[in-house]
Amino acid sequence: MPKINDLDLENWKDLSEITTDSLWIIDKRYNENGHKNGFWGNFVPQIPYQFIQRYTKVGDLVLDPFSGGGTTLIEARRLGRDALGFEINAQTCQVTQQILNDAEKFLKDNVTAKAYLTCGDSTSLDYNKELQKIGKKKAQLVILHPPYWDIIKFGQEENNLSNAETLGAFLEKFQVIVKKSVDVLEKGRYLAIVIADKYKNSELIPLGFYTMQVAQREKLKLKSIIVKNFDTTKGKQNQQALWRYRALANGLYLFKHEYIFLLKK
């Protein structure tokens, strides 16, 4: 089997920064080397760091169809991998491009990797053409961090997944993006989904497992289910007491985790 990373397994005991456990406890978001904390829904750079190190080599391409604030793009380029991201919201795209530009000054002198951002709808873009534009035929890793349905609205666009009127509509749009991503993913390579569940009308919606099943329908093999901790989101940071009351009043438990599903083509 061809080697898909640059890890030195002959000295595997020295790879202490690479986690192999399925429970990830991350104390705080990494905010150095160009990463910023101002974007709602940002996920921690430590997540793409782990996958990029384990499932790509220097010079490979990382694809992120939900680029948001550019976390994956910044981290991939910092680690010497090219990165291509799609962002549906024009305002977010403009801000993220500036973040990417600002992050260039943190790159080491020997890093030649590029981060490319396409402003467009991930459900309708031609992924093969977008790769061709940057001189690539396939991606070696896909990281998907979609909206957690309608928990946070990320724009007014019709095909923005945060505006899906129903769970079915959300999953249908998500499957289109997974299918397009799998089409340009090199065989034998990995796709990761970072997502959490949600409550609706006091009922638990297992959004994570629904998206996992969508990916499996695209003939991806499930390799791992990782549980990652999180504490207070921006939307709830001043409402801890209110949410605790709601949990007590409605027989619910407050989410302190999200899922990462790792799948292989």
CYANA upper distance limits for C-alpha pairs under 8 A (distance plus 0.5 A):
  4 ILE  CA     54 ARG  CA      8.27
  4 ILE  CA     55 TYR  CA      6.23
  4 ILE  CA     56 THR  CA      5.94
  4 ILE  CA     57 LYS  CA      6.66
  4 ILE  CA    189 ARG  CA      8.49
  5 ASN  CA     53 GLN  CA      7.15
  5 ASN  CA     54 ARG  CA      6.23
  5 ASN  CA     55 TYR  CA      5.95
  5 ASN  CA     56 THR  CA      5.19
  5 ASN  CA     57 LYS  CA      5.00
  5 ASN  CA     58 VAL  CA      8.48
  6 ASP  CA     53 GLN  CA      7.92
  6 ASP  CA     54 ARG  CA      8.36
  6 ASP  CA     56 THR  CA      7.89
  6 ASP  CA     57 LYS  CA      5.86
  6 ASP  CA     58 VAL  CA      7.86
  7 LEU  CA     53 GLN  CA      7.96
  7 LEU  CA     54 ARG  CA      7.72
  8 ASP  CA     12 TRP  CA      6.86
 11 ASN  CA     15 LEU  CA      7.95
 18 ILE  CA     50 GLN  CA      6.88
 18 ILE  CA     53 GLN  CA      8.38
 18 ILE  CA     54 ARG  CA      8.32
 19 THR  CA     50 GLN  CA      7.78
 21 ASP  CA    226 ILE  CA      8.49
 22 SER  CA    224 SER  CA      8.03
 22 SER  CA    225 ILE  CA      7.25
 22 SER  CA    226 ILE  CA      5.03
 22 SER  CA    227 VAL  CA      6.73
 23 LEU  CA    226 ILE  CA      6.38
 23 LEU  CA    227 VAL  CA      5.53
 23 LEU  CA    228 LYS  CA      6.46
 24 TRP  CA    226 ILE  CA      7.72
 24 TRP  CA    227 VAL  CA      6.69
 24 TRP  CA    228 LYS  CA      5.12
 24 TRP  CA    229 ASN  CA      7.02
 25 ILE  CA    228 LYS  CA      6.58
 25 ILE  CA    229 ASN  CA      6.04
 26 ILE  CA    228 LYS  CA      8.03
 26 ILE  CA    229 ASN  CA      7.24
 26 ILE  CA    230 PHE  CA      8.31
 29 ARG  CA     37 ASN  CA      8.46
 29 ARG  CA     43 PHE  CA      8.45
 29 ARG  CA     44 VAL  CA      5.60
 29 ARG  CA     45 PRO  CA      7.52
 29 ARG  CA     46 GLN  CA      8.07
 30 TYR  CA     35 HIS  CA      7.72
 30 TYR  CA     44 VAL  CA      6.99
 30 TYR  CA     45 PRO  CA      6.61
 30 TYR  CA     46 GLN  CA      7.33
 31 ASN  CA     35 HIS  CA      5.34
 31 ASN  CA     36 LYS  CA      6.12
 31 ASN  CA     37 ASN  CA      7.29
 32 GLU  CA     36 LYS  CA      8.10
 33 ASN  CA     78 ARG  CA      8.48
 33 ASN  CA    103 ALA  CA      7.01
 33 ASN  CA    106 PHE  CA      5.73
 33 ASN  CA    107 LEU  CA      8.09
 34 GLY  CA     74 ILE  CA      7.64
 34 GLY  CA     99 ILE  CA      7.72
 34 GLY  CA    100 LEU  CA      8.13
 34 GLY  CA    102 ASP  CA      7.26
 34 GLY  CA    103 ALA  CA      4.70
 34 GLY  CA    104 GLU  CA      8.15
 34 GLY  CA    106 PHE  CA      7.02
 35 HIS  CA     45 PRO  CA      8.19
 35 HIS  CA     71 THR  CA      7.17
 35 HIS  CA     74 ILE  CA      7.59
 35 HIS  CA    103 ALA  CA      7.93
 37 ASN  CA     42 ASN  CA      7.70
 39 PHE  CA     68 GLY  CA      8.23
 39 PHE  CA     69 GLY  CA      6.33
 40 TRP  CA    152 ILE  CA      8.45
 40 TRP  CA    234 LYS  CA      7.57
 41 GLY  CA    147 PRO  CA      8.14
 41 GLY  CA    152 ILE  CA      8.07
 42 ASN  CA     68 GLY  CA      7.68
 42 ASN  CA     69 GLY  CA      6.92
 42 ASN  CA     71 THR  CA      7.73
 43 PHE  CA     47 ILE  CA      8.20
 43 PHE  CA     71 THR  CA      7.70
 43 PHE  CA    145 HIS  CA      8.40
 44 VAL  CA     48 PRO  CA      8.47
 44 VAL  CA     71 THR  CA      7.95
 45 PRO  CA     49 TYR  CA      6.62
 45 PRO  CA     71 THR  CA      6.37
 45 PRO  CA     72 THR  CA      7.36
 45 PRO  CA     75 GLU  CA      7.08
 46 GLN  CA     50 GLN  CA      6.78
 47 ILE  CA     51 PHE  CA      7.21
 48 PRO  CA     52 ILE  CA      6.28
 48 PRO  CA     71 THR  CA      8.46
 48 PRO  CA     72 THR  CA      6.32
 48 PRO  CA     75 GLU  CA      7.35
 48 PRO  CA     76 ALA  CA      8.06
 48 PRO  CA    143 ILE  CA      7.97
 49 TYR  CA     53 GLN  CA      6.60
 49 TYR  CA     75 GLU  CA      6.91
 49 TYR  CA     76 ALA  CA      8.00
 50 GLN  CA     54 ARG  CA      6.77
 51 PHE  CA     55 TYR  CA      6.16
 51 PHE  CA     56 THR  CA      8.19
 52 ILE  CA     56 THR  CA      5.84
 52 ILE  CA     57 LYS  CA      8.32
 52 ILE  CA     62 VAL  CA      8.33
 52 ILE  CA     76 ALA  CA      7.24
 52 ILE  CA     79 LEU  CA      8.41
 52 ILE  CA    141 LEU  CA      8.06
 53 GLN  CA     57 LYS  CA      7.87
 55 TYR  CA    140 GLN  CA      8.31
 55 TYR  CA    141 LEU  CA      7.47
 55 TYR  CA    189 ARG  CA      7.80
 55 TYR  CA    190 TYR  CA      7.41
 56 THR  CA     60 ASP  CA      6.60
 56 THR  CA     61 LEU  CA      8.49
 56 THR  CA     81 ARG  CA      8.36
 56 THR  CA    140 GLN  CA      6.96
 56 THR  CA    141 LEU  CA      7.36
 57 LYS  CA     81 ARG  CA      7.64
 58 VAL  CA     79 LEU  CA      7.73
 58 VAL  CA     80 GLY  CA      5.59
 58 VAL  CA     81 ARG  CA      5.66
 59 GLY  CA     80 GLY  CA      6.72
 59 GLY  CA     81 ARG  CA      5.33
 59 GLY  CA     82 ASP  CA      6.69
 59 GLY  CA    113 ALA  CA      7.34
 60 ASP  CA     81 ARG  CA      5.72
 60 ASP  CA     82 ASP  CA      6.58
 60 ASP  CA    139 ALA  CA      7.75
 60 ASP  CA    140 GLN  CA      6.51
 61 LEU  CA     81 ARG  CA      6.37
 61 LEU  CA     82 ASP  CA      5.24
 61 LEU  CA     83 ALA  CA      5.95
 61 LEU  CA     84 LEU  CA      7.85
 61 LEU  CA    136 LYS  CA      8.42
 61 LEU  CA    138 LYS  CA      8.06
 61 LEU  CA    139 ALA  CA      5.44
 61 LEU  CA    140 GLN  CA      5.95
 61 LEU  CA    141 LEU  CA      7.20
 62 VAL  CA     73 LEU  CA      8.31
 62 VAL  CA     76 ALA  CA      7.30
 62 VAL  CA     81 ARG  CA      7.42
 62 VAL  CA     82 ASP  CA      6.76
 62 VAL  CA     83 ALA  CA      5.20
 62 VAL  CA     84 LEU  CA      6.85
 62 VAL  CA    139 ALA  CA      6.42
 62 VAL  CA    140 GLN  CA      6.58
 62 VAL  CA    141 LEU  CA      5.35
 62 VAL  CA    142 VAL  CA      6.32
 62 VAL  CA    143 ILE  CA      7.99
 63 LEU  CA     83 ALA  CA      6.39
 63 LEU  CA     84 LEU  CA      5.48
 63 LEU  CA     85 GLY  CA      6.44
 63 LEU  CA    139 ALA  CA      6.77
 63 LEU  CA    140 GLN  CA      8.44
 63 LEU  CA    141 LEU  CA      6.73
 63 LEU  CA    142 VAL  CA      5.25
 63 LEU  CA    143 ILE  CA      6.90
 63 LEU  CA    181 SER  CA      8.49
 64 ASP  CA     72 THR  CA      7.42
 64 ASP  CA     73 LEU  CA      8.06
 64 ASP  CA     83 ALA  CA      8.16
 64 ASP  CA     84 LEU  CA      6.72
 64 ASP  CA     85 GLY  CA      5.12
 64 ASP  CA     86 PHE  CA      7.00
 64 ASP  CA    142 VAL  CA      6.46
 64 ASP  CA    143 ILE  CA      5.76
 64 ASP  CA    144 LEU  CA      6.48
 64 ASP  CA    145 HIS  CA      8.46
 65 PRO  CA     85 GLY  CA      5.93
 65 PRO  CA     86 PHE  CA      5.14
 65 PRO  CA     87 GLU  CA      7.41
 65 PRO  CA    122 SER  CA      6.42
 65 PRO  CA    143 ILE  CA      8.20
 65 PRO  CA    144 LEU  CA      6.97
 65 PRO  CA    177 ILE  CA      8.01
 65 PRO  CA    181 SER  CA      8.44
 66 PHE  CA     85 GLY  CA      7.33
 66 PHE  CA     86 PHE  CA      6.34
 66 PHE  CA     87 GLU  CA      6.36
 66 PHE  CA    122 SER  CA      8.14
 66 PHE  CA    144 LEU  CA      6.76
 66 PHE  CA    145 HIS  CA      6.46
 66 PHE  CA    146 PRO  CA      6.33
 67 SER  CA     71 THR  CA      7.71
 67 SER  CA     72 THR  CA      7.54
 67 SER  CA     73 LEU  CA      7.89
 67 SER  CA     85 GLY  CA      5.60
 67 SER  CA     86 PHE  CA      6.09
 67 SER  CA     87 GLU  CA      6.07
 67 SER  CA    145 HIS  CA      8.37
 68 GLY  CA     87 GLU  CA      6.71
 68 GLY  CA     92 THR  CA      7.26
 68 GLY  CA     93 CYS  CA      7.99
 68 GLY  CA     96 THR  CA      7.68
 69 GLY  CA     92 THR  CA      7.71
 69 GLY  CA     95 VAL  CA      8.21
 69 GLY  CA     96 THR  CA      5.75
 69 GLY  CA     99 ILE  CA      8.27
 70 GLY  CA     74 ILE  CA      6.54
 70 GLY  CA     85 GLY  CA      8.21
 70 GLY  CA     96 THR  CA      6.35
 70 GLY  CA     99 ILE  CA      7.98
 70 GLY  CA    100 LEU  CA      7.58
 71 THR  CA     75 GLU  CA      6.75
 72 THR  CA     76 ALA  CA      6.43
 72 THR  CA     83 ALA  CA      8.29
 72 THR  CA    143 ILE  CA      8.20
 73 LEU  CA     77 ARG  CA      6.68
 73 LEU  CA     83 ALA  CA      5.80
 73 LEU  CA     84 LEU  CA      7.36
 73 LEU  CA     85 GLY  CA      7.28
 73 LEU  CA    100 LEU  CA      8.33
 73 LEU  CA    115 ALA  CA      6.29
 73 LEU  CA    116 TYR  CA      8.28
 74 ILE  CA     78 ARG  CA      6.57
 74 ILE  CA    100 LEU  CA      7.03
 74 ILE  CA    103 ALA  CA      7.59
 74 ILE  CA    115 ALA  CA      7.69
 75 GLU  CA     79 LEU  CA      6.76
 76 ALA  CA     80 GLY  CA      6.93
 76 ALA  CA     81 ARG  CA      5.54
 76 ALA  CA     82 ASP  CA      6.93
 76 ALA  CA     83 ALA  CA      6.54
 76 ALA  CA    115 ALA  CA      8.39
 77 ARG  CA     81 ARG  CA      5.55
 77 ARG  CA     82 ASP  CA      6.15
 77 ARG  CA     83 ALA  CA      6.92
 77 ARG  CA    111 VAL  CA      8.31
 77 ARG  CA    113 ALA  CA      5.82
 77 ARG  CA    114 LYS  CA      6.44
 77 ARG  CA    115 ALA  CA      6.52
 78 ARG  CA    107 LEU  CA      6.45
 78 ARG  CA    108 LYS  CA      8.31
 78 ARG  CA    111 VAL  CA      7.82
 78 ARG  CA    113 ALA  CA      8.28
 79 LEU  CA    111 VAL  CA      8.33
 80 GLY  CA    111 VAL  CA      6.12
 80 GLY  CA    112 THR  CA      7.25
 80 GLY  CA    113 ALA  CA      5.59
 81 ARG  CA    113 ALA  CA      5.95
 81 ARG  CA    114 LYS  CA      7.93
 82 ASP  CA    113 ALA  CA      5.40
 82 ASP  CA    114 LYS  CA      5.41
 82 ASP  CA    115 ALA  CA      6.28
 82 ASP  CA    116 TYR  CA      8.46
 83 ALA  CA    113 ALA  CA      8.45
 83 ALA  CA    114 LYS  CA      6.90
 83 ALA  CA    115 ALA  CA      5.16
 83 ALA  CA    116 TYR  CA      6.52
 84 LEU  CA    115 ALA  CA      6.51
 84 LEU  CA    116 TYR  CA      5.24
 84 LEU  CA    117 LEU  CA      6.35
 84 LEU  CA    118 THR  CA      8.07
 84 LEU  CA    131 LEU  CA      8.48
 85 GLY  CA    115 ALA  CA      8.41
 85 GLY  CA    116 TYR  CA      6.78
 85 GLY  CA    117 LEU  CA      5.34
 85 GLY  CA    118 THR  CA      6.62
 86 PHE  CA    117 LEU  CA      6.42
 86 PHE  CA    118 THR  CA      5.36
 86 PHE  CA    119 CYS  CA      6.38
 86 PHE  CA    120 GLY  CA      6.65
 86 PHE  CA    121 ASP  CA      7.73
 86 PHE  CA    122 SER  CA      6.77
 87 GLU  CA     92 THR  CA      7.86
 87 GLU  CA     93 CYS  CA      6.31
 87 GLU  CA    117 LEU  CA      7.97
 87 GLU  CA    118 THR  CA      6.95
 87 GLU  CA    119 CYS  CA      5.57
 87 GLU  CA    120 GLY  CA      6.15
 87 GLU  CA    121 ASP  CA      7.23
 87 GLU  CA    122 SER  CA      7.79
 88 ILE  CA     93 CYS  CA      7.92
 88 ILE  CA    119 CYS  CA      6.38
 88 ILE  CA    120 GLY  CA      5.17
 88 ILE  CA    121 ASP  CA      5.19
 88 ILE  CA    122 SER  CA      7.40
 88 ILE  CA    157 GLU  CA      8.04
 88 ILE  CA    160 ASN  CA      7.38
 89 ASN  CA     93 CYS  CA      6.56
 89 ASN  CA    119 CYS  CA      7.80
 89 ASN  CA    120 GLY  CA      8.03
 89 ASN  CA    154 PHE  CA      7.96
 89 ASN  CA    155 GLY  CA      6.56
 89 ASN  CA    157 GLU  CA      7.69
 90 ALA  CA     94 GLN  CA      6.77
 90 ALA  CA    119 CYS  CA      6.96
 90 ALA  CA    120 GLY  CA      8.44
 91 GLN  CA     95 VAL  CA      6.89
 92 THR  CA     96 THR  CA      6.47
 93 CYS  CA     97 GLN  CA      6.57
 93 CYS  CA    117 LEU  CA      8.20
 93 CYS  CA    118 THR  CA      8.45
 93 CYS  CA    119 CYS  CA      6.43
 94 GLN  CA     98 GLN  CA      7.03
 95 VAL  CA     99 ILE  CA      6.86
 96 THR  CA    100 LEU  CA      6.66
 97 GLN  CA    101 ASN  CA      6.68
 97 GLN  CA    117 LEU  CA      7.45
 98 GLN  CA    102 ASP  CA      6.59
 99 ILE  CA    103 ALA  CA      6.60
100 LEU  CA    104 GLU  CA      7.11
100 LEU  CA    115 ALA  CA      7.98
103 ALA  CA    107 LEU  CA      7.83
107 LEU  CA    111 VAL  CA      6.93
116 TYR  CA    134 ILE  CA      8.48
120 GLY  CA    125 LEU  CA      7.28
121 ASP  CA    125 LEU  CA      6.46
121 ASP  CA    159 ASN  CA      7.62
121 ASP  CA    160 ASN  CA      8.32
122 SER  CA    177 ILE  CA      6.68
123 THR  CA    159 ASN  CA      7.73
123 THR  CA    173 LYS  CA      7.15
123 THR  CA    174 PHE  CA      8.47
123 THR  CA    176 VAL  CA      6.44
123 THR  CA    177 ILE  CA      5.97
125 LEU  CA    130 GLU  CA      8.29
126 ASP  CA    130 GLU  CA      6.85
127 TYR  CA    131 LEU  CA      6.73
127 TYR  CA    180 LYS  CA      7.07
127 TYR  CA    181 SER  CA      7.85
127 TYR  CA    184 VAL  CA      7.44
128 ASN  CA    132 GLN  CA      6.70
128 ASN  CA    137 LYS  CA      7.74
128 ASN  CA    184 VAL  CA      6.99
129 LYS  CA    133 LYS  CA      6.73
130 GLU  CA    134 ILE  CA      7.53
131 LEU  CA    135 GLY  CA      6.88
131 LEU  CA    136 LYS  CA      5.47
131 LEU  CA    137 LYS  CA      6.57
131 LEU  CA    138 LYS  CA      7.65
132 GLN  CA    136 LYS  CA      5.79
132 GLN  CA    137 LYS  CA      6.78
137 LYS  CA    184 VAL  CA      7.95
138 LYS  CA    184 VAL  CA      5.59
138 LYS  CA    185 LEU  CA      6.08
138 LYS  CA    186 GLU  CA      6.04
139 ALA  CA    184 VAL  CA      6.47
139 ALA  CA    185 LEU  CA      5.33
139 ALA  CA    186 GLU  CA      6.39
140 GLN  CA    185 LEU  CA      6.47
140 GLN  CA    186 GLU  CA      6.11
140 GLN  CA    189 ARG  CA      6.27
140 GLN  CA    190 TYR  CA      7.68
141 LEU  CA    185 LEU  CA      7.35
141 LEU  CA    189 ARG  CA      6.76
141 LEU  CA    190 TYR  CA      5.85
141 LEU  CA    191 LEU  CA      6.37
142 VAL  CA    181 SER  CA      7.54
142 VAL  CA    185 LEU  CA      7.73
142 VAL  CA    190 TYR  CA      7.08
142 VAL  CA    191 LEU  CA      5.11
142 VAL  CA    192 ALA  CA      6.79
143 ILE  CA    191 LEU  CA      6.34
143 ILE  CA    192 ALA  CA      5.36
143 ILE  CA    193 ILE  CA      6.65
143 ILE  CA    194 VAL  CA      8.25
144 LEU  CA    191 LEU  CA      8.11
144 LEU  CA    192 ALA  CA      6.51
144 LEU  CA    193 ILE  CA      5.25
144 LEU  CA    194 VAL  CA      6.69
145 HIS  CA    193 ILE  CA      6.49
145 HIS  CA    194 VAL  CA      5.39
145 HIS  CA    195 ILE  CA      6.86
146 PRO  CA    161 LEU  CA      8.01
146 PRO  CA    194 VAL  CA      7.87
146 PRO  CA    195 ILE  CA      7.43
147 PRO  CA    151 ILE  CA      8.12
147 PRO  CA    152 ILE  CA      7.64
147 PRO  CA    154 PHE  CA      8.27
147 PRO  CA    161 LEU  CA      6.79
147 PRO  CA    162 SER  CA      6.10
147 PRO  CA    195 ILE  CA      8.30
148 TYR  CA    152 ILE  CA      7.81
148 TYR  CA    162 SER  CA      7.57
148 TYR  CA    195 ILE  CA      6.83
148 TYR  CA    196 ALA  CA      6.91
148 TYR  CA    197 ASP  CA      7.81
148 TYR  CA    198 LYS  CA      8.05
148 TYR  CA    207 LEU  CA      8.07
149 TRP  CA    161 LEU  CA      6.63
149 TRP  CA    162 SER  CA      5.32
149 TRP  CA    163 ASN  CA      7.92
149 TRP  CA    164 ALA  CA      7.47
149 TRP  CA    167 LEU  CA      8.11
149 TRP  CA    170 PHE  CA      7.02
150 ASP  CA    161 LEU  CA      8.15
150 ASP  CA    162 SER  CA      5.00
150 ASP  CA    163 ASN  CA      6.69
150 ASP  CA    164 ALA  CA      7.64
151 ILE  CA    162 SER  CA      7.81
151 ILE  CA    198 LYS  CA      8.19
152 ILE  CA    162 SER  CA      7.15
153 LYS  CA    162 SER  CA      5.80
153 LYS  CA    163 ASN  CA      7.28
154 PHE  CA    160 ASN  CA      7.90
154 PHE  CA    162 SER  CA      6.80
155 GLY  CA    160 ASN  CA      7.36
155 GLY  CA    162 SER  CA      8.23
155 GLY  CA    163 ASN  CA      8.38
156 GLN  CA    160 ASN  CA      7.62
156 GLN  CA    163 ASN  CA      7.63
157 GLU  CA    163 ASN  CA      7.97
158 GLU  CA    163 ASN  CA      7.24
158 GLU  CA    164 ALA  CA      8.44
159 ASN  CA    163 ASN  CA      7.73
159 ASN  CA    164 ALA  CA      8.01
159 ASN  CA    173 LYS  CA      8.03
160 ASN  CA    164 ALA  CA      7.69
161 LEU  CA    170 PHE  CA      6.28
161 LEU  CA    173 LYS  CA      7.46
161 LEU  CA    174 PHE  CA      7.97
162 SER  CA    170 PHE  CA      8.34
164 ALA  CA    169 ALA  CA      6.15
164 ALA  CA    170 PHE  CA      5.64
165 GLU  CA    169 ALA  CA      7.07
165 GLU  CA    170 PHE  CA      8.05
166 THR  CA    170 PHE  CA      6.86
167 LEU  CA    171 LEU  CA      6.74
168 GLY  CA    172 GLU  CA      6.54
169 ALA  CA    173 LYS  CA      6.78
170 PHE  CA    174 PHE  CA      6.63
171 LEU  CA    175 GLN  CA      6.51
171 LEU  CA    210 TYR  CA      8.12
171 LEU  CA    211 THR  CA      7.34
171 LEU  CA    214 VAL  CA      7.83
172 GLU  CA    176 VAL  CA      7.06
173 LYS  CA    177 ILE  CA      7.14
174 PHE  CA    178 VAL  CA      6.75
174 PHE  CA    211 THR  CA      8.13
174 PHE  CA    214 VAL  CA      8.41
175 GLN  CA    179 LYS  CA      6.46
175 GLN  CA    214 VAL  CA      6.44
175 GLN  CA    215 ALA  CA      7.61
176 VAL  CA    180 LYS  CA      6.76
177 ILE  CA    181 SER  CA      6.56
178 VAL  CA    182 VAL  CA      6.56
178 VAL  CA    214 VAL  CA      8.47
178 VAL  CA    215 ALA  CA      6.94
178 VAL  CA    218 GLU  CA      8.10
179 LYS  CA    183 ASP  CA      6.72
179 LYS  CA    218 GLU  CA      6.87
180 LYS  CA    184 VAL  CA      7.33
181 SER  CA    185 LEU  CA      6.69
182 VAL  CA    218 GLU  CA      8.04
182 VAL  CA    265 LYS  CA      7.84
185 LEU  CA    189 ARG  CA      7.30
185 LEU  CA    190 TYR  CA      8.40
185 LEU  CA    265 LYS  CA      8.02
186 GLU  CA    265 LYS  CA      8.04
187 LYS  CA    265 LYS  CA      5.93
188 GLY  CA    264 LYS  CA      6.78
188 GLY  CA    265 LYS  CA      5.65
189 ARG  CA    264 LYS  CA      6.15
189 ARG  CA    265 LYS  CA      6.17
190 TYR  CA    262 LEU  CA      7.45
190 TYR  CA    263 LEU  CA      6.14
190 TYR  CA    264 LYS  CA      4.91
190 TYR  CA    265 LYS  CA      6.76
191 LEU  CA    262 LEU  CA      6.46
191 LEU  CA    263 LEU  CA      5.70
191 LEU  CA    264 LYS  CA      6.62
191 LEU  CA    265 LYS  CA      8.19
192 ALA  CA    260 ILE  CA      7.11
192 ALA  CA    261 PHE  CA      6.02
192 ALA  CA    262 LEU  CA      5.04
192 ALA  CA    263 LEU  CA      6.68
193 ILE  CA    212 MET  CA      8.21
193 ILE  CA    259 TYR  CA      8.33
193 ILE  CA    260 ILE  CA      5.93
193 ILE  CA    261 PHE  CA      5.58
193 ILE  CA    262 LEU  CA      7.14
194 VAL  CA    258 GLU  CA      7.84
194 VAL  CA    259 TYR  CA      6.35
194 VAL  CA    260 ILE  CA      5.02
194 VAL  CA    261 PHE  CA      7.17
195 ILE  CA    207 LEU  CA      8.10
195 ILE  CA    208 GLY  CA      6.16
195 ILE  CA    258 GLU  CA      6.31
195 ILE  CA    259 TYR  CA      5.92
195 ILE  CA    260 ILE  CA      6.99
196 ALA  CA    206 PRO  CA      8.47
196 ALA  CA    207 LEU  CA      6.99
196 ALA  CA    208 GLY  CA      5.98
196 ALA  CA    257 HIS  CA      7.66
196 ALA  CA    258 GLU  CA      4.84
196 ALA  CA    259 TYR  CA      6.19
197 ASP  CA    204 LEU  CA      7.88
197 ASP  CA    205 ILE  CA      6.44
197 ASP  CA    206 PRO  CA      5.46
197 ASP  CA    207 LEU  CA      5.14
197 ASP  CA    208 GLY  CA      6.04
197 ASP  CA    255 PHE  CA      8.48
197 ASP  CA    258 GLU  CA      7.68
198 LYS  CA    204 LEU  CA      6.54
198 LYS  CA    205 ILE  CA      5.81
198 LYS  CA    206 PRO  CA      7.32
198 LYS  CA    207 LEU  CA      7.20
199 TYR  CA    203 GLU  CA      5.84
199 TYR  CA    204 LEU  CA      5.08
199 TYR  CA    205 ILE  CA      6.13
200 LYS  CA    204 LEU  CA      7.04
200 LYS  CA    205 ILE  CA      7.28
202 SER  CA    250 ASN  CA      7.25
202 SER  CA    252 LEU  CA      8.07
206 PRO  CA    210 TYR  CA      6.90
207 LEU  CA    211 THR  CA      6.76
208 GLY  CA    212 MET  CA      6.75
208 GLY  CA    259 TYR  CA      6.91
209 PHE  CA    213 GLN  CA      6.68
210 TYR  CA    214 VAL  CA      6.84
211 THR  CA    215 ALA  CA      6.85
212 MET  CA    216 GLN  CA      6.81
212 MET  CA    261 PHE  CA      7.16
213 GLN  CA    217 ARG  CA      6.80
214 VAL  CA    218 GLU  CA      7.53
215 ALA  CA    219 LYS  CA      7.79
215 ALA  CA    220 LEU  CA      6.72
215 ALA  CA    263 LEU  CA      8.47
216 GLN  CA    220 LEU  CA      5.46
216 GLN  CA    221 LYS  CA      7.04
216 GLN  CA    222 LEU  CA      7.63
219 LYS  CA    265 LYS  CA      7.69
220 LEU  CA    263 LEU  CA      6.31
220 LEU  CA    264 LYS  CA      5.91
220 LEU  CA    265 LYS  CA      5.47
221 LYS  CA    263 LEU  CA      5.77
221 LYS  CA    264 LYS  CA      5.53
221 LYS  CA    265 LYS  CA      6.91
222 LEU  CA    261 PHE  CA      7.92
222 LEU  CA    262 LEU  CA      6.70
222 LEU  CA    263 LEU  CA      4.92
222 LEU  CA    264 LYS  CA      7.00
223 LYS  CA    261 PHE  CA      8.32
223 LYS  CA    262 LEU  CA      6.03
223 LYS  CA    263 LEU  CA      5.74
223 LYS  CA    264 LYS  CA      7.22
224 SER  CA    261 PHE  CA      6.54
224 SER  CA    262 LEU  CA      5.63
224 SER  CA    263 LEU  CA      7.60
225 ILE  CA    259 TYR  CA      7.39
225 ILE  CA    260 ILE  CA      6.41
225 ILE  CA    261 PHE  CA      5.34
225 ILE  CA    262 LEU  CA      6.93
226 ILE  CA    259 TYR  CA      6.24
226 ILE  CA    260 ILE  CA      5.41
226 ILE  CA    261 PHE  CA      6.83
226 ILE  CA    262 LEU  CA      8.37
227 VAL  CA    257 HIS  CA      6.90
227 VAL  CA    258 GLU  CA      6.39
227 VAL  CA    259 TYR  CA      5.38
227 VAL  CA    260 ILE  CA      6.84
228 LYS  CA    257 HIS  CA      5.87
228 LYS  CA    258 GLU  CA      5.86
228 LYS  CA    259 TYR  CA      6.69
228 LYS  CA    260 ILE  CA      7.84
229 ASN  CA    256 LYS  CA      6.21
229 ASN  CA    257 HIS  CA      4.77
229 ASN  CA    258 GLU  CA      6.93
230 PHE  CA    256 LYS  CA      5.68
230 PHE  CA    257 HIS  CA      5.81
230 PHE  CA    258 GLU  CA      7.65
231 ASP  CA    256 LYS  CA      6.15
231 ASP  CA    257 HIS  CA      8.33
232 THR  CA    236 LYS  CA      6.65
232 THR  CA    237 GLN  CA      5.97
233 THR  CA    237 GLN  CA      6.32
236 LYS  CA    240 GLN  CA      6.89
236 LYS  CA    243 TRP  CA      8.38
239 GLN  CA    243 TRP  CA      6.66
240 GLN  CA    244 ARG  CA      6.65
241 ALA  CA    245 TYR  CA      6.73
242 LEU  CA    246 ARG  CA      6.75
243 TRP  CA    247 ALA  CA      6.64
243 TRP  CA    254 LEU  CA      8.14
244 ARG  CA    248 LEU  CA      6.80
244 ARG  CA    254 LEU  CA      8.05
245 TYR  CA    249 ALA  CA      6.47
246 ARG  CA    250 ASN  CA      6.40
246 ARG  CA    252 LEU  CA      8.17
247 ALA  CA    251 GLY  CA      6.22
247 ALA  CA    252 LEU  CA      5.02
247 ALA  CA    253 TYR  CA      6.20
247 ALA  CA    254 LEU  CA      7.09
248 LEU  CA    252 LEU  CA      7.09
